[in-house]
Amino acid sequence: MNEPNETLPWYRHRWPWFILLLLGSTVAASFYMLYLALQSEDSLVVDSRNRDGTDVVTERNLAAQVEAFDLGLAATMLVDRNSGSVQIALTSGTLEDTPTTLDLWISHPTFADRDERTTLTAALPDENGRPTWSGFLLDMPIGKRYVVLSEGERWRLNGVWDGEPLVRLTPAGPAGDE
């Protein structure tokens, strides 16, 4: 039996093993997190800088939004979730030449692989004589999305879509700072 003055070696106690188990699991979890970090790429970062450090994309986006503001443009986007059809109607402003196609970009706030891009084609004017464009989304997005409607780099309208059927697009908004 154990006598009071006789001490056991450290490895015969359970608390050192418990502490070593906690430390070992922390090291194993750290290596696993390092593995996960190395296996995925950061889709939030967009490299849009020139060699001199100027941000080309932001300058173009800002110029396109200023042009849309100067033209007084605004639009509404009507989405049919069942069929995936999208209709855009110009609600204010005037265009000298009505473009035959527009670019529609519906972007996810955090994951670039969930972005949806499509080209809209000119359709018949609506009942008020305003120009309209239509197209289809292949994958109907779920959740919050940023919407960008543009005619190339000439002008650009932005909006936020939370899944509702009607979205208002204006020259400035949350999608303008990507």
MDAnalysis code that builds the backbone (N, CA, C; Angstrom):
import MDAnalysis as mda
import numpy as np

u = mda.Universe.empty(534, n_residues=178, atom_resindex=np.repeat(np.arange(178), 3), trajectory=True)
u.add_TopologyAttr("name", ["N", "CA", "C"] * 178)
u.add_TopologyAttr("resid", np.arange(1, 179))
u.add_TopologyAttr("resname", ["MET", "ASN", "GLU", "PRO", "ASN", "GLU", "THR", "LEU", "PRO", "TRP", "TYR", "ARG", "HIS", "ARG", "TRP", "PRO", "TRP", "PHE", "ILE", "LEU", "LEU", "LEU", "LEU", "GLY", "SER", "THR", "VAL", "ALA", "ALA", "SER", "PHE", "TYR", "MET", "LEU", "TYR", "LEU", "ALA", "LEU", "GLN", "SER", "GLU", "ASP", "SER", "LEU", "VAL", "VAL", "ASP", "SER", "ARG", "ASN", "ARG", "ASP", "GLY", "THR", "ASP", "VAL", "VAL", "THR", "GLU", "ARG", "ASN", "LEU", "ALA", "ALA", "GLN", "VAL", "GLU", "ALA", "PHE", "ASP", "LEU", "GLY", "LEU", "ALA", "ALA", "THR", "MET", "LEU", "VAL", "ASP", "ARG", "ASN", "SER", "GLY", "SER", "VAL", "GLN", "ILE", "ALA", "LEU", "THR", "SER", "GLY", "THR", "LEU", "GLU", "ASP", "THR", "PRO", "THR", "THR", "LEU", "ASP", "LEU", "TRP", "ILE", "SER", "HIS", "PRO", "THR", "PHE", "ALA", "ASP", "ARG", "ASP", "GLU", "ARG", "THR", "THR", "LEU", "THR", "ALA", "ALA", "LEU", "PRO", "ASP", "GLU", "ASN", "GLY", "ARG", "PRO", "THR", "TRP", "SER", "GLY", "PHE", "LEU", "LEU", "ASP", "MET", "PRO", "ILE", "GLY", "LYS", "ARG", "TYR", "VAL", "VAL", "LEU", "SER", "GLU", "GLY", "GLU", "ARG", "TRP", "ARG", "LEU", "ASN", "GLY", "VAL", "TRP", "ASP", "GLY", "GLU", "PRO", "LEU", "VAL", "ARG", "LEU", "THR", "PRO", "ALA", "GLY", "PRO", "ALA", "GLY", "ASP", "GLU"])
u.atoms.positions = np.array([
    [0.815, -1.176, 0.000],
    [0.000, 0.000, 0.000],
    [0.863, 1.245, 0.000],
    [0.220, 2.352, -0.217],
    [0.938, 3.624, -0.252],
    [1.102, 4.156, 1.153],
    [2.302, 4.543, 1.401],
    [2.551, 5.191, 2.684],
    [2.469, 6.687, 2.479],
    [2.165, 7.474, 3.519],
    [1.985, 8.917, 3.351],
    [3.212, 9.618, 2.811],
    [4.398, 9.211, 3.122],
    [5.572, 9.915, 2.646],
    [6.075, 9.379, 1.308],
    [5.471, 8.316, 0.826],
    [5.861, 7.759, -0.474],
    [5.073, 8.480, -1.573],
    [5.770, 9.041, -2.586],
    [5.090, 9.737, -3.679],
    [5.177, 8.909, -4.946],
    [4.126, 9.021, -5.749],
    [4.082, 8.308, -7.024],
    [4.784, 9.145, -8.092],
    [5.359, 8.510, -9.145],
    [5.933, 9.286, -10.243],
    [4.807, 10.030, -10.991],
    [5.183, 11.073, -11.715],
    [4.207, 11.943, -12.354],
    [3.279, 11.211, -13.309],
    [3.798, 10.211, -14.017],
    [3.002, 9.515, -15.008],
    [1.964, 8.579, -14.396],
    [1.963, 8.428, -13.100],
    [0.978, 7.588, -12.424],
    [-0.237, 8.397, -11.953],
    [-0.166, 9.713, -12.133],
    [-1.294, 10.558, -11.770],
    [-2.143, 10.817, -13.013],
    [-3.416, 11.037, -12.801],
    [-4.288, 11.238, -13.962],
    [-4.287, 12.689, -14.462],
    [-4.073, 13.701, -13.658],
    [-4.158, 15.099, -14.078],
    [-3.082, 15.493, -15.083],
    [-1.865, 15.070, -14.977],
    [-0.904, 15.411, -16.042],
    [-1.335, 14.855, -17.398],
    [-1.916, 13.666, -17.419],
    [-2.375, 13.075, -18.677],
    [-3.568, 13.853, -19.235],
    [-4.436, 14.308, -18.370],
    [-5.577, 15.112, -18.806],
    [-5.093, 16.427, -19.434],
    [-4.128, 17.078, -18.796],
    [-3.587, 18.332, -19.326],
    [-2.875, 18.090, -20.652],
    [-2.108, 17.009, -20.746],
    [-1.432, 16.682, -22.010],
    [-2.437, 16.354, -23.112],
    [-3.545, 15.709, -22.760],
    [-4.582, 15.413, -23.745],
    [-5.206, 16.710, -24.271],
    [-5.471, 17.670, -23.390],
    [-6.009, 18.957, -23.831],
    [-5.030, 19.685, -24.754],
    [-3.756, 19.709, -24.377],
    [-2.751, 20.377, -25.211],
    [-2.596, 19.677, -26.561],
    [-2.598, 18.364, -26.544],
    [-2.468, 17.608, -27.794],
    [-3.645, 17.815, -28.725],
    [-4.852, 17.862, -28.162],
    [-6.023, 18.090, -29.019],
    [-6.000, 19.501, -29.601],
    [-5.486, 20.469, -28.868],
    [-5.364, 21.832, -29.378],
    [-4.373, 21.882, -30.534],
    [-3.261, 21.196, -30.411],
    [-2.271, 21.160, -31.496],
    [-2.855, 20.466, -32.718],
    [-3.576, 19.359, -32.518],
    [-4.184, 18.646, -33.646],
    [-5.230, 19.521, -34.337],
    [-6.053, 20.230, -33.565],
    [-7.058, 21.117, -34.149],
    [-6.389, 22.265, -34.912],
    [-5.273, 22.761, -34.427],
    [-4.559, 23.843, -35.113],
    [-4.034, 23.380, -36.464],
    [-3.480, 22.171, -36.514],
    [-3.004, 21.647, -37.800],
    [-4.159, 21.414, -38.766],
    [-5.310, 20.971, -38.256],
    [-6.467, 20.775, -39.110],
    [-6.957, 22.110, -39.666],
    [-6.986, 23.149, -38.855],
    [-7.401, 24.470, -39.322],
    [-6.407, 25.019, -40.353],
    [-5.137, 24.777, -40.165],
    [-4.131, 25.185, -41.141],
    [-4.361, 24.463, -42.463],
    [-4.668, 23.180, -42.411],
    [-4.966, 22.407, -43.613],
    [-6.177, 22.996, -44.342],
    [-7.246, 23.305, -43.598],
    [-8.434, 23.894, -44.220],
    [-8.130, 25.250, -44.848],
    [-7.336, 26.052, -44.190],
    [-6.997, 27.375, -44.714],
    [-6.187, 27.267, -45.999],
    [-5.337, 26.282, -46.105],
    [-4.512, 26.125, -47.296],
    [-5.276, 25.505, -48.464],
    [-6.385, 24.799, -48.183],
    [-7.143, 24.131, -49.228],
    [-8.149, 25.032, -49.924],
    [-8.530, 26.144, -49.338],
    [-9.536, 27.010, -49.949],
    [-8.925, 28.366, -50.274],
    [-9.496, 28.993, -51.305],
    [-9.010, 30.315, -51.680],
    [-9.971, 31.370, -51.151],
    [-9.486, 32.560, -50.990],
    [-10.283, 33.655, -50.478],
    [-11.006, 34.314, -51.641],
    [-12.321, 34.087, -51.749],
    [-13.070, 34.640, -52.870],
    [-13.521, 36.066, -52.620],
    [-13.261, 36.613, -51.446],
    [-13.688, 37.970, -51.144],
    [-12.747, 39.016, -51.720],
    [-11.508, 38.632, -51.956],
    [-10.512, 39.596, -52.408],
    [-10.495, 39.624, -53.930],
    [-10.674, 40.816, -54.487],
    [-10.618, 41.002, -55.932],
    [-9.400, 41.854, -56.230],
    [-8.478, 41.304, -57.010],
    [-7.275, 42.050, -57.344],
    [-7.580, 42.918, -58.559],
    [-7.747, 44.199, -58.339],
    [-8.121, 45.104, -59.416],
    [-7.175, 46.300, -59.494],
    [-5.962, 46.135, -59.060],
    [-5.033, 47.261, -59.010],
    [-4.063, 47.218, -60.188],
    [-3.709, 48.407, -60.655],
    [-2.654, 48.552, -61.658],
    [-1.309, 48.454, -60.966],
    [-0.245, 48.473, -61.745],
    [1.100, 48.434, -61.162],
    [1.400, 49.673, -60.333],
    [0.759, 50.792, -60.679],
    [1.009, 52.014, -59.915],
    [0.147, 52.105, -58.661],
    [-0.718, 51.107, -58.422],
    [-1.506, 51.073, -57.196],
    [-2.897, 51.656, -57.314],
    [-3.281, 52.164, -58.482],
    [-4.625, 52.721, -58.616],
    [-5.634, 51.601, -58.827],
    [-6.796, 51.783, -58.277],
    [-7.857, 50.791, -58.367],
    [-8.701, 51.069, -59.599],
    [-8.480, 50.300, -60.663],
    [-9.115, 50.535, -61.942],
    [-10.604, 50.225, -61.887],
    [-10.987, 49.101, -61.301],
    [-12.382, 48.687, -61.289],
    [-13.232, 49.693, -60.534],
    [-12.788, 50.134, -59.376],
    [-13.562, 51.088, -58.598],
    [-13.711, 52.411, -59.336],
    [-12.664, 52.873, -60.015],
    [-12.748, 54.113, -60.776],
    [-13.759, 53.985, -61.914],
    [-13.764, 52.847, -62.602],
    [-14.719, 52.619, -63.683],
    [-16.142, 52.524, -63.139],
    [-16.319, 51.811, -62.010],
    [-17.642, 51.682, -61.411],
    [-18.176, 53.038, -60.982],
    [-17.327, 53.841, -60.390],
    [-17.746, 55.165, -59.946],
    [-18.126, 56.036, -61.145],
    [-17.329, 55.990, -62.199],
    [-17.634, 56.776, -63.399],
    [-18.953, 56.315, -64.024],
    [-19.207, 55.014, -64.039],
    [-20.457, 54.487, -64.599],
    [-21.654, 54.894, -63.748],
    [-21.492, 54.923, -62.424],
    [-22.585, 55.352, -61.557],
    [-22.850, 56.849, -61.702],
    [-21.798, 57.625, -61.861],
    [-21.963, 59.066, -62.066],
    [-22.696, 59.315, -63.383],
    [-22.360, 58.561, -64.406],
    [-23.034, 58.701, -65.699],
    [-24.516, 58.343, -65.562],
    [-24.840, 57.278, -64.843],
    [-26.240, 56.898, -64.624],
    [-26.976, 57.978, -63.830],
    [-26.294, 58.562, -62.853],
    [-26.894, 59.645, -62.073],
    [-27.147, 60.869, -62.948],
    [-26.178, 61.211, -63.788],
    [-26.327, 62.360, -64.682],
    [-27.475, 62.154, -65.673],
    [-27.663, 60.918, -66.115],
    [-28.763, 60.622, -67.041],
    [-30.102, 60.504, -66.310],
    [-30.071, 60.466, -64.969],
    [-31.302, 60.338, -64.180],
    [-31.920, 58.962, -64.266],
    [-31.089, 57.938, -64.460],
    [-31.603, 56.589, -64.668],
    [-32.025, 55.922, -63.362],
    [-33.080, 55.162, -63.443],
    [-33.532, 54.261, -62.386],
    [-34.332, 53.167, -63.081],
    [-34.373, 52.003, -62.481],
    [-35.073, 50.880, -63.109],
    [-35.695, 50.005, -62.034],
    [-36.607, 49.158, -62.467],
    [-37.161, 48.136, -61.586],
    [-36.900, 46.780, -62.218],
    [-36.615, 45.814, -61.367],
    [-36.375, 44.449, -61.812],
    [-37.506, 43.582, -61.273],
    [-38.185, 42.888, -62.157],
    [-39.272, 41.992, -61.784],
    [-38.798, 40.563, -62.022],
    [-38.825, 39.751, -60.966],
    [-38.300, 38.386, -61.037],
    [-39.430, 37.399, -60.779],
    [-39.553, 36.409, -61.664],
    [-40.497, 35.315, -61.454],
    [-39.699, 34.114, -60.952],
    [-39.848, 33.784, -59.671],
    [-39.054, 32.718, -59.063],
    [-39.383, 31.348, -59.653],
    [-40.585, 31.155, -60.159],
    [-40.965, 29.852, -60.710],
    [-40.290, 29.574, -62.042],
    [-40.293, 30.563, -62.934],
    [-39.729, 30.334, -64.264],
    [-38.289, 30.819, -64.402],
    [-37.852, 31.707, -63.500],
    [-36.508, 32.261, -63.592],
    [-36.410, 33.443, -64.525],
    [-37.556, 33.941, -65.008],
    [-37.508, 35.070, -65.929],
    [-37.279, 36.369, -65.166],
    [-36.541, 37.260, -65.816],
    [-36.217, 38.564, -65.254],
    [-36.625, 39.614, -66.271],
    [-37.341, 40.647, -65.800],
    [-37.719, 41.759, -66.667],
    [-37.266, 43.047, -65.998],
    [-36.587, 43.876, -66.763],
    [-36.101, 45.173, -66.287],
    [-36.850, 46.252, -67.062],
    [-37.373, 47.232, -66.338],
    [-38.030, 48.369, -66.976],
    [-37.364, 49.650, -66.478],
    [-37.034, 50.514, -67.402],
    [-36.464, 51.809, -67.047],
    [-37.592, 52.684, -66.502],
    [-37.460, 53.165, -65.262],
    [-38.537, 53.927, -64.635],
    [-38.310, 55.422, -64.684],
    [-37.075, 55.856, -64.845],
    [-36.816, 57.286, -64.985],
    [-35.545, 57.479, -65.784],
    [-35.407, 58.685, -66.312],
    [-34.243, 58.979, -67.131],
    [-34.506, 58.641, -68.586],
    [-33.634, 59.126, -69.420],
    [-33.764, 58.852, -70.852],
    [-32.416, 58.451, -71.416],
    [-32.467, 57.579, -72.374],
    [-31.271, 57.136, -73.093],
    [-31.383, 57.597, -74.534],
    [-30.283, 58.103, -75.074],
    [-30.291, 58.529, -76.473],
    [-30.568, 57.338, -77.377],
    [-29.810, 56.279, -77.168],
    [-29.994, 55.043, -77.922],
    [-30.326, 53.939, -76.944],
    [-31.435, 53.267, -77.167],
    [-31.800, 52.162, -76.301],
    [-30.903, 50.971, -76.642],
    [-30.104, 50.491, -75.676],
    [-29.203, 49.372, -75.974],
    [-29.989, 48.087, -76.237],
    [-29.438, 47.258, -77.108],
    [-30.106, 45.988, -77.408],
    [-29.864, 44.962, -76.317],
    [-28.750, 45.104, -75.586],
    [-28.465, 44.168, -74.492],
    [-27.976, 44.934, -73.265],
    [-28.239, 44.369, -72.100],
    [-27.732, 44.875, -70.827],
    [-27.134, 43.715, -70.056],
    [-26.169, 44.013, -69.211],
    [-25.541, 42.997, -68.371],
    [-26.176, 43.039, -66.990],
    [-26.587, 41.890, -66.489],
    [-27.158, 41.776, -65.152],
    [-26.267, 40.856, -64.335],
    [-25.827, 41.366, -63.199],
    [-24.951, 40.605, -62.311],
    [-25.622, 40.549, -60.954],
    [-25.906, 39.339, -60.488],
    [-26.486, 39.128, -59.160],
    [-25.409, 38.444, -58.336],
    [-24.837, 39.186, -57.383],
    [-23.685, 38.668, -56.654],
    [-24.034, 38.327, -55.214],
    [-23.442, 37.252, -54.744],
    [-23.570, 36.827, -53.356],
    [-22.672, 37.711, -52.502],
    [-23.104, 38.071, -51.281],
    [-22.280, 38.966, -50.462],
    [-20.898, 38.421, -50.100],
    [-20.741, 37.091, -50.029],
    [-19.456, 36.559, -49.582],
    [-18.824, 35.523, -50.502],
    [-19.605, 34.770, -51.269],
    [-19.045, 33.682, -52.073],
    [-19.154, 33.996, -53.562],
    [-18.007, 34.152, -54.214],
    [-17.987, 34.505, -55.636],
    [-18.518, 33.378, -56.518],
    [-18.406, 32.126, -56.086],
    [-18.885, 31.028, -56.907],
    [-20.409, 30.948, -56.949],
    [-21.100, 31.737, -56.151],
    [-22.566, 31.776, -56.147],
    [-23.111, 32.975, -56.918],
    [-22.243, 33.700, -57.616],
    [-22.684, 34.837, -58.420],
    [-23.380, 34.338, -59.680],
    [-24.295, 35.131, -60.174],
    [-25.044, 34.799, -61.389],
    [-24.940, 35.978, -62.347],
    [-24.468, 35.718, -63.554],
    [-24.384, 36.757, -64.584],
    [-25.227, 36.324, -65.778],
    [-25.946, 37.293, -66.333],
    [-26.738, 36.997, -67.516],
    [-26.840, 38.244, -68.379],
    [-27.154, 38.034, -69.641],
    [-27.343, 39.144, -70.573],
    [-28.832, 39.273, -70.854],
    [-29.336, 40.480, -70.698],
    [-30.738, 40.757, -70.975],
    [-30.858, 41.356, -72.366],
    [-31.912, 40.982, -73.083],
    [-32.121, 41.512, -74.426],
    [-33.329, 42.443, -74.425],
    [-33.305, 43.396, -75.345],
    [-34.380, 44.387, -75.431],
    [-35.696, 43.696, -75.760],
    [-36.750, 44.157, -75.099],
    [-38.091, 43.637, -75.329],
    [-38.978, 44.803, -75.758],
    [-40.248, 44.518, -75.936],
    [-41.184, 45.573, -76.299],
    [-41.326, 46.557, -75.146],
    [-41.532, 47.829, -75.447],
    [-41.736, 48.803, -74.368],
    [-42.966, 48.446, -73.531],
    [-42.964, 48.886, -72.257],
    [-44.105, 48.603, -71.388],
    [-45.284, 49.511, -71.751],
    [-46.379, 49.439, -70.981],
    [-47.599, 50.199, -71.296],
    [-47.390, 51.717, -71.248],
    [-46.351, 52.176, -70.554],
    [-46.043, 53.610, -70.494],
    [-45.029, 54.031, -71.553],
    [-44.615, 53.115, -72.399],
    [-43.661, 53.429, -73.453],
    [-42.212, 53.405, -73.007],
    [-41.952, 52.921, -71.787],
    [-40.574, 52.858, -71.271],
    [-39.876, 51.619, -71.818],
    [-38.563, 51.729, -72.082],
    [-37.837, 50.561, -72.597],
    [-37.752, 49.453, -71.553],
    [-37.791, 48.207, -72.017],
    [-37.685, 47.038, -71.136],
    [-36.695, 46.052, -71.733],
    [-36.153, 45.223, -70.881],
    [-35.239, 44.151, -71.262],
    [-35.656, 42.900, -70.504],
    [-35.396, 41.741, -71.084],
    [-35.779, 40.490, -70.413],
    [-34.690, 39.445, -70.600],
    [-34.721, 38.477, -69.709],
    [-33.772, 37.377, -69.745],
    [-34.148, 36.324, -68.727],
    [-33.274, 35.339, -68.533],
    [-33.540, 34.241, -67.608],
    [-32.327, 33.992, -66.715],
    [-32.611, 33.592, -65.491],
    [-31.568, 33.152, -64.568],
    [-31.559, 31.630, -64.570],
    [-30.389, 31.042, -64.739],
    [-30.301, 29.585, -64.749],
    [-30.514, 29.003, -63.365],
    [-29.880, 29.594, -62.362],
    [-30.042, 29.171, -60.975],
    [-30.688, 30.309, -60.202],
    [-31.851, 30.042, -59.641],
    [-32.546, 31.088, -58.898],
    [-31.869, 31.273, -57.547],
    [-31.286, 32.446, -57.294],
    [-30.586, 32.680, -56.032],
    [-31.540, 32.661, -54.839],
    [-31.002, 32.247, -53.699],
    [-31.744, 32.236, -52.447],
    [-30.993, 33.122, -51.470],
    [-31.707, 33.965, -50.757],
    [-31.075, 34.830, -49.777],
    [-30.715, 36.180, -50.364],
    [-30.003, 36.958, -49.571],
    [-29.644, 38.324, -49.960],
    [-28.611, 38.325, -51.075],
    [-28.835, 39.187, -52.063],
    [-27.913, 39.341, -53.183],
    [-27.799, 40.821, -53.543],
    [-26.659, 41.197, -54.135],
    [-26.458, 42.523, -54.690],
    [-26.682, 42.439, -56.195],
    [-27.403, 43.400, -56.723],
    [-27.765, 43.397, -58.138],
    [-27.089, 44.577, -58.821],
    [-26.448, 44.313, -59.956],
    [-25.818, 45.357, -60.760],
    [-26.328, 45.215, -62.185],
    [-26.894, 46.296, -62.697],
    [-27.365, 46.356, -64.078],
    [-26.509, 47.389, -64.797],
    [-25.934, 47.017, -65.926],
    [-25.054, 47.961, -66.614],
    [-25.129, 47.782, -68.116],
    [-24.758, 48.859, -68.792],
    [-24.555, 48.803, -70.229],
    [-23.050, 48.885, -70.442],
    [-22.397, 47.738, -70.385],
    [-20.933, 47.700, -70.467],
    [-20.342, 48.513, -69.337],
    [-19.480, 49.465, -69.693],
    [-18.895, 50.354, -68.685],
    [-19.446, 51.767, -68.811],
    [-20.505, 51.924, -69.611],
    [-21.054, 53.263, -69.843],
    [-21.829, 53.771, -68.632],
    [-22.826, 53.017, -68.156],
    [-23.575, 53.391, -66.961],
    [-23.885, 52.140, -66.146],
    [-24.277, 52.368, -64.877],
    [-24.438, 51.238, -63.956],
    [-25.473, 51.586, -62.889],
    [-26.391, 50.647, -62.629],
    [-27.401, 50.786, -61.583],
    [-27.227, 49.653, -60.583],
    [-27.516, 49.934, -59.295],
    [-27.314, 48.956, -58.236],
    [-28.573, 48.797, -57.405],
    [-28.682, 47.654, -56.746],
    [-29.783, 47.406, -55.830],
    [-29.483, 46.208, -54.959],
    [-30.357, 45.973, -53.994],
    [-30.236, 44.819, -53.101],
    [-31.492, 43.973, -53.262],
    [-31.304, 42.677, -53.444],
    [-32.422, 41.760, -53.633],
    [-32.454, 40.775, -52.474],
    [-33.577, 40.752, -51.766],
    [-33.755, 39.818, -50.656],
    [-34.725, 38.700, -51.011],
    [-34.955, 38.467, -52.292],
    [-35.843, 37.402, -52.728],
    [-37.226, 37.884, -53.124],
    [-37.521, 39.168, -52.914],
    [-38.830, 39.692, -53.288],
    [-38.921, 39.797, -54.809],
    [-40.150, 39.815, -55.356],
    [-40.285, 39.821, -56.815],
    [-39.924, 41.154, -57.476],
    [-39.941, 42.274, -56.732],
    [-39.667, 43.570, -57.326],
    [-38.470, 44.226, -56.632],
    [-37.493, 44.666, -57.416],
    [-36.281, 45.299, -56.891],
    [-36.091, 46.637, -57.595],
    [-35.786, 47.673, -56.835],
    [-35.511, 49.004, -57.401],
    [-34.011, 49.155, -57.585],
    [-33.604, 49.612, -58.760],
    [-32.197, 49.799, -59.101],
    [-31.924, 51.285, -59.303],
    [-30.904, 51.796, -58.632],
    [-30.543, 53.216, -58.704],
    [-29.038, 53.357, -58.952],
    [-28.559, 54.546, -59.265],
    [-27.145, 54.725, -59.575],
    [-26.191, 54.477, -58.415],
    [-26.607, 54.573, -57.189],
    [-25.709, 54.349, -56.057],
    [-26.366, 53.376, -55.105],
    [-25.538, 52.591, -54.402],
    [-26.075, 51.642, -53.451],
    [-25.008, 50.734, -52.911],
    [-25.402, 49.715, -52.142],
    [-24.445, 48.844, -51.494],
    [-23.614, 48.015, -52.438],
    [-24.092, 47.758, -53.652],
    [-23.319, 46.930, -54.576],
    [-22.212, 47.711, -55.262],
    [-22.090, 49.004, -54.990],
    [-21.128, 49.823, -55.700],
    [-19.715, 49.742, -55.170],
    [-19.480, 49.036, -54.063],
    [-18.145, 49.036, -53.460],
    [-17.519, 47.667, -53.448],
    [-17.566, 46.952, -54.538],
    [-16.986, 45.619, -54.547],
    [-15.520, 45.605, -54.789],
])
